[in-house]
Amino acid sequence: MPARPGRRRDTPPPRTGSSEAEVLRGFLDHLRTSIVAKVEDAPEPQVRTAGVPSGTNLLGLLNHLTFVEEATFLGTHVRSWPATFRASPGDTVGEVVARYRDAVARADRVLDTCDDLGAPVPRPASGKPAPSVRWALAHMIEETGRHAGHADILREQIDGATGR
């Protein structure tokens, strides 16, 4: 059956290497790409318009994930997690996407140095012990997947676009 206008075909799960690290990083990258695709071509002002009573919007979800990447892999301290769900009014979609991609690239550089998934994430001391690399990857897969699902629904409400 051909796709309806506004529908995209789903991208299949990623093909990865067979090691645990390759599988975890492959699925995380797949989710990262999926959520950016939901946000980067969404129309203004709907990309920042709340789609549910909680105020959740596409741009805010990507802004939040930027902070989660930085906190998890780079040790950045976040004062108010609820505030991360709001992009600044002057932020463009391109700026929020670029910040997210930058955070992902910096996180990937950290991960590229990790040979032992059981070792702590090598990040600056923040006064709290760093999680294991395995835990950090699993957490980012869960967090990104959860919000990618929210983004799927919000994007479909905006313009009918579906698929990854």
C-alpha positions as a Markdown table, in Angstrom:
| # | Residue | x | y | z |
|---|---|---|---|---|
| 1 | Met | 0.0 | 0.0 | 0.0 |
| 2 | Pro | 1.6 | 3.4 | -1.0 |
| 3 | Ala | 2.2 | 5.9 | 1.8 |
| 4 | Arg | -0.3 | 8.7 | 2.2 |
| 5 | Pro | 0.9 | 12.3 | 1.9 |
| 6 | Gly | 2.6 | 13.3 | 5.1 |
| 7 | Arg | 3.6 | 9.7 | 5.8 |
| 8 | Arg | 7.1 | 8.4 | 5.7 |
| 9 | Arg | 8.1 | 4.8 | 5.7 |
| 10 | Asp | 9.5 | 3.6 | 8.9 |
| 11 | Thr | 13.3 | 3.2 | 9.0 |
| 12 | Pro | 14.1 | -0.4 | 10.1 |
| 13 | Pro | 16.2 | -1.0 | 13.2 |
| 14 | Pro | 19.9 | -0.3 | 12.6 |
| 15 | Arg | 22.3 | -2.9 | 11.5 |
| 16 | Thr | 25.1 | -2.9 | 14.1 |
| 17 | Gly | 28.2 | -4.9 | 14.9 |
| 18 | Ser | 27.8 | -7.7 | 17.3 |
| 19 | Ser | 29.5 | -6.3 | 20.4 |
| 20 | Glu | 27.4 | -4.9 | 23.2 |
| 21 | Ala | 28.9 | -1.4 | 22.7 |
| 22 | Glu | 28.1 | -1.5 | 18.9 |
| 23 | Val | 24.6 | -2.6 | 19.5 |
| 24 | Leu | 23.9 | 0.0 | 22.2 |
| 25 | Arg | 25.5 | 2.9 | 20.3 |
| 26 | Gly | 23.8 | 1.8 | 17.1 |
| 27 | Phe | 20.4 | 1.9 | 18.6 |
| 28 | Leu | 21.1 | 5.2 | 20.4 |
| 29 | Asp | 22.2 | 6.8 | 17.1 |
| 30 | His | 19.1 | 5.5 | 15.4 |
| 31 | Leu | 16.9 | 7.2 | 18.0 |
| 32 | Arg | 18.9 | 10.4 | 17.9 |
| 33 | Thr | 18.5 | 10.6 | 14.1 |
| 34 | Ser | 14.7 | 9.8 | 14.4 |
| 35 | Ile | 14.0 | 12.6 | 16.9 |
| 36 | Val | 16.0 | 15.2 | 14.9 |
| 37 | Ala | 14.0 | 14.2 | 11.8 |
| 38 | Lys | 10.7 | 14.9 | 13.7 |
| 39 | Val | 11.9 | 18.4 | 14.7 |
| 40 | Glu | 14.1 | 19.9 | 12.0 |
| 41 | Asp | 11.5 | 20.4 | 9.3 |
| 42 | Ala | 8.5 | 21.0 | 11.5 |
| 43 | Pro | 6.7 | 24.3 | 10.7 |
| 44 | Glu | 6.7 | 27.4 | 12.9 |
| 45 | Pro | 5.0 | 28.2 | 15.2 |
| 46 | Gln | 3.7 | 24.7 | 15.7 |
| 47 | Val | 7.1 | 23.3 | 16.5 |
| 48 | Arg | 7.0 | 25.2 | 19.7 |
| 49 | Thr | 3.3 | 25.1 | 20.4 |
| 50 | Ala | 2.1 | 22.8 | 23.2 |
| 51 | Gly | 0.4 | 19.7 | 21.9 |
| 52 | Val | -0.8 | 18.5 | 25.3 |
| 53 | Pro | -1.9 | 20.2 | 28.5 |
| 54 | Ser | 1.5 | 19.7 | 30.1 |
| 55 | Gly | 3.0 | 22.1 | 27.6 |
| 56 | Thr | 5.2 | 19.6 | 25.8 |
| 57 | Asn | 6.2 | 20.7 | 22.3 |
| 58 | Leu | 8.6 | 19.4 | 19.7 |
| 59 | Leu | 11.3 | 22.0 | 20.1 |
| 60 | Gly | 11.2 | 21.7 | 23.9 |
| 61 | Leu | 11.7 | 17.9 | 23.7 |
| 62 | Leu | 14.9 | 18.3 | 21.6 |
| 63 | Asn | 16.1 | 21.1 | 23.9 |
| 64 | His | 15.6 | 18.7 | 26.9 |
| 65 | Leu | 17.5 | 15.9 | 25.2 |
| 66 | Thr | 20.4 | 18.2 | 24.6 |
| 67 | Phe | 20.6 | 18.8 | 28.4 |
| 68 | Val | 20.3 | 15.0 | 29.1 |
| 69 | Glu | 23.1 | 14.2 | 26.7 |
| 70 | Glu | 25.3 | 16.8 | 28.3 |
| 71 | Ala | 24.5 | 15.8 | 31.9 |
| 72 | Thr | 24.9 | 12.0 | 31.2 |
| 73 | Phe | 28.0 | 12.0 | 29.1 |
| 74 | Leu | 29.7 | 15.3 | 29.9 |
| 75 | Gly | 28.8 | 15.8 | 33.6 |
| 76 | Thr | 27.0 | 19.1 | 33.0 |
| 77 | His | 24.9 | 20.2 | 36.1 |
| 78 | Val | 21.3 | 21.0 | 35.4 |
| 79 | Arg | 19.6 | 23.2 | 37.9 |
| 80 | Ser | 16.0 | 22.8 | 36.8 |
| 81 | Trp | 15.0 | 19.8 | 34.6 |
| 82 | Pro | 11.5 | 21.2 | 34.0 |
| 83 | Ala | 13.1 | 24.3 | 32.5 |
| 84 | Thr | 15.0 | 22.2 | 29.9 |
| 85 | Phe | 11.7 | 21.4 | 28.2 |
| 86 | Arg | 11.4 | 25.0 | 27.0 |
| 87 | Ala | 13.5 | 26.4 | 24.2 |
| 88 | Ser | 14.1 | 30.2 | 24.4 |
| 89 | Pro | 11.5 | 32.2 | 22.5 |
| 90 | Gly | 14.2 | 33.5 | 20.2 |
| 91 | Asp | 15.7 | 30.1 | 19.4 |
| 92 | Thr | 15.2 | 28.9 | 15.9 |
| 93 | Val | 14.6 | 25.3 | 15.0 |
| 94 | Gly | 18.1 | 25.3 | 13.3 |
| 95 | Glu | 19.8 | 26.6 | 16.5 |
| 96 | Val | 18.2 | 24.0 | 18.7 |
| 97 | Val | 19.0 | 21.2 | 16.2 |
| 98 | Ala | 22.6 | 22.4 | 16.0 |
| 99 | Arg | 23.0 | 22.5 | 19.8 |
| 100 | Tyr | 21.6 | 19.0 | 20.0 |
| 101 | Arg | 23.9 | 17.7 | 17.3 |
| 102 | Asp | 26.9 | 19.4 | 19.0 |
| 103 | Ala | 26.0 | 17.8 | 22.3 |
| 104 | Val | 25.7 | 14.4 | 20.6 |
| 105 | Ala | 29.1 | 14.9 | 18.9 |
| 106 | Arg | 30.8 | 15.8 | 22.2 |
| 107 | Ala | 29.1 | 12.8 | 23.9 |
| 108 | Asp | 30.3 | 10.5 | 21.1 |
| 109 | Arg | 33.9 | 11.8 | 21.5 |
| 110 | Val | 33.7 | 10.7 | 25.1 |
| 111 | Leu | 32.2 | 7.4 | 24.2 |
| 112 | Asp | 34.9 | 6.8 | 21.6 |
| 113 | Thr | 37.4 | 6.7 | 24.4 |
| 114 | Cys | 35.5 | 4.0 | 26.4 |
| 115 | Asp | 36.7 | 0.4 | 26.0 |
| 116 | Asp | 35.0 | -1.0 | 29.2 |
| 117 | Leu | 31.2 | -0.6 | 29.5 |
| 118 | Gly | 31.5 | -1.3 | 33.2 |
| 119 | Ala | 33.8 | 1.6 | 33.8 |
| 120 | Pro | 32.5 | 5.0 | 34.9 |
| 121 | Val | 31.8 | 7.6 | 32.1 |
| 122 | Pro | 35.1 | 9.6 | 32.0 |
| 123 | Arg | 33.7 | 13.0 | 32.7 |
| 124 | Pro | 34.8 | 15.9 | 34.9 |
| 125 | Ala | 34.2 | 15.4 | 38.6 |
| 126 | Ser | 30.8 | 16.9 | 39.5 |
| 127 | Gly | 30.7 | 15.8 | 43.1 |
| 128 | Lys | 28.6 | 12.8 | 42.2 |
| 129 | Pro | 30.0 | 9.4 | 41.0 |
| 130 | Ala | 29.7 | 8.9 | 37.3 |
| 131 | Pro | 27.5 | 6.1 | 36.1 |
| 132 | Ser | 28.9 | 3.2 | 34.2 |
| 133 | Val | 29.2 | 3.6 | 30.4 |
| 134 | Arg | 26.7 | 0.7 | 30.1 |
| 135 | Trp | 24.2 | 2.5 | 32.3 |
| 136 | Ala | 24.6 | 5.8 | 30.6 |
| 137 | Leu | 24.0 | 4.2 | 27.1 |
| 138 | Ala | 20.9 | 2.3 | 28.4 |
| 139 | His | 19.6 | 5.5 | 30.0 |
| 140 | Met | 20.1 | 7.6 | 26.9 |
| 141 | Ile | 18.4 | 4.9 | 24.8 |
| 142 | Glu | 15.4 | 4.9 | 27.2 |
| 143 | Glu | 15.3 | 8.7 | 27.5 |
| 144 | Thr | 15.6 | 9.4 | 23.7 |
| 145 | Gly | 13.2 | 6.6 | 22.8 |
| 146 | Arg | 10.6 | 7.9 | 25.3 |
| 147 | His | 10.8 | 11.4 | 23.9 |
| 148 | Ala | 11.0 | 10.2 | 20.3 |
| 149 | Gly | 7.6 | 8.6 | 20.9 |
| 150 | His | 6.2 | 11.8 | 22.3 |
| 151 | Ala | 7.6 | 13.6 | 19.2 |
| 152 | Asp | 5.9 | 11.1 | 16.9 |
| 153 | Ile | 2.6 | 12.0 | 18.3 |
| 154 | Leu | 3.2 | 15.7 | 18.4 |
| 155 | Arg | 4.4 | 15.8 | 14.8 |
| 156 | Glu | 1.4 | 13.8 | 13.6 |
| 157 | Gln | -0.9 | 16.3 | 15.4 |
| 158 | Ile | 0.9 | 19.2 | 13.7 |
| 159 | Asp | 0.8 | 18.1 | 10.0 |
| 160 | Gly | 0.0 | 14.4 | 9.8 |
| 161 | Ala | 3.7 | 13.4 | 9.3 |
| 162 | Thr | 4.3 | 9.9 | 10.6 |
| 163 | Gly | 7.1 | 7.4 | 10.4 |
| 164 | Arg | 10.8 | 7.6 | 11.4 |
